[in-house]
Amino acid sequence: MKIDYIFYRSALLMILCTLLSYQQVHAQGCVGLRSITTNNSVQGSALLDKGDLQFGMGYRFFHSYKHFRGTEHEIIREDLGNNVLNEVNAFDLLITYGINKQWNITADLPYSFNWRSSLYEHGNYPDNDPDGTDIRRSTNTNGINDVRLTVNRWLFDTYREDAKGNMNIGFGIKAPTGDYAAMDTFYYKGSDGQNVYREVDQSIQLGDGGWGFSLEAQGFTAFSDALFGYFNVFYMFSPMDTNDAATYRSNPYEAFQSIPDQFLVRFGLTYVSPDLPGFAFNTGLRFEGIPVEDAIGESNGFRRPGKTVSVEPGVSYERNNHIFSLNVPIALYRNRPMSVADQQYNIEFAPEEPRHGDAAFADYLISFVYSYRLFNKKNHGMMEESLEDILN
């Protein structure tokens, strides 16, 4: 009984480690998802007791370059060299406080470095280049993104010896702290071919300019002593319609940036190896993106709605108070549907030849998270005595 109980507790920690990558609802390209940290074991789902603290640092990277219009891969863009390139290096600092063994609260402070390279945004006039070739230039942003505060609750007692699974639900508030109108230099875009300083593309903006709230849930169940199933569901509601950041696009319905909803669904299996103490290996599927229309409020303005389905292998390691997790979602399916602005434009200006915007997507995402737990010694002294009674 003692061995089974200790193994279950270790397995529970490992399952939570595999949920670390759930924090990254991310932009895997031009689809402008903000860098938001959602529920994970560093954050809301941490196994913390009253007075415990957990500090986490998350990092993620992607490089997008493949253009999709609907589900069609426009490979000609890469062949011609006029595709858009996006790179994001994003960090999250997370602090979780245990209210009690079932409730906790997390503050998330995200920061990102973003780079975007293109031809069309910088004049694309060969005469402006002394070599007589097309001009590829870049714009950049860096700074604090939209911060979040999330409250989570485990539905069942996290210390039950006979438990075969558990489920966690959460509610979060997102504040518009990131700059949604960050600016940089665009080359040869003025009326006389001069350089201009203006708002960058939505995909590398630091925030969306709107308040939002999220509902989320995650859970796991044991199939055997070493094999577990897990799931995550996350939805960010953004009731506001548009912000006042200009886009400079030709479609009049895209004059300003939209403030879109975001979603993520994730499920899979985790294997906890008896021969490798502390390690867990997971694989599963994740479905994420920006919907065409928001669940609450209007969906006007410029947005690149998009959906990505990825296979997600990962590994995690837990030792004492330290947790490490690495996940690499690899895209299997990408879709850039028509936006509301596309549809509005087609009705008024192009009923015979419908306009359908595209978006650049990444092939994969690299996601790494490290966390460290600080236990309330007084509370855990009483907990250890209780565990000794159970084990004996």
Buried (B, 14 or more C-beta within 10 A) or exposed (E): EEEEBEBBBBBBBBBBBBBBBBBBBBBBBBBBBBBBBBBBBBBBBBBBBBBBBBBBBBBBBBBBBBBBBEEEBBEEBBEEEBBBBBBBBBBBBBBBBBBBBBBBBBBBBBBBBBBBBBBEBBBBEEEBBEEEEBBBBBBBBBBBBBBBEBBBBBEBEBBEEEBEBBBBBBBBEBEBBBBBBBBBBBBBBEEEEEEEEBBBBBBBBBBBBBBBBBEBBBBBBBEEEBEBBBBBBBBBBBBBBBBEBEBBBEBEBBBBBBBBBBBBBBBBBBBBEEEEEBBBBBBBBBBBBBBBEBEEBBBBBBBBBBBBBBBBBBBBBBEEEEBBBBBBBEBEEBBBBBBBBBBBBBEEEEEEEEBBBBBBBBBBBBBBBBBBBEBBEEBBEEBEEEBEEEEE
